[in-house]
């Protein structure tokens, strides 16, 4: 999922907190829902621009989000 969202670029997140996508939600016509596996190939060859930045000097702990991340892996 990180690759699909462009978050699998560790070099662009060196000085920022890592992003960990845990869920992907489709809102729309169920018959038009794309197959995420088919979306990966074009995304692998996509050019991503920019990089992540820190929002603050201190890392904020979010225990609930950390729990969700652990149980959805």
NORQUINOR-V991274 format. One record per run of one state. SS is the DSSP state (hx for helix, st for strand, lp for the rest). FROM is the first residue (numbers start at 1). TO is the last residue. Records with the same first field share a line. If there is no record, write none. Layout:
# NORQUINOR-V991274
SS: FROM-TO / FROM-TO
This chain:
# NORQUINOR-V991274
lp: 1-9 / 14-29 / 33-35 / 45-62 / 72-73
hx: 10-13 / 30-32 / 36-44 / 63-71
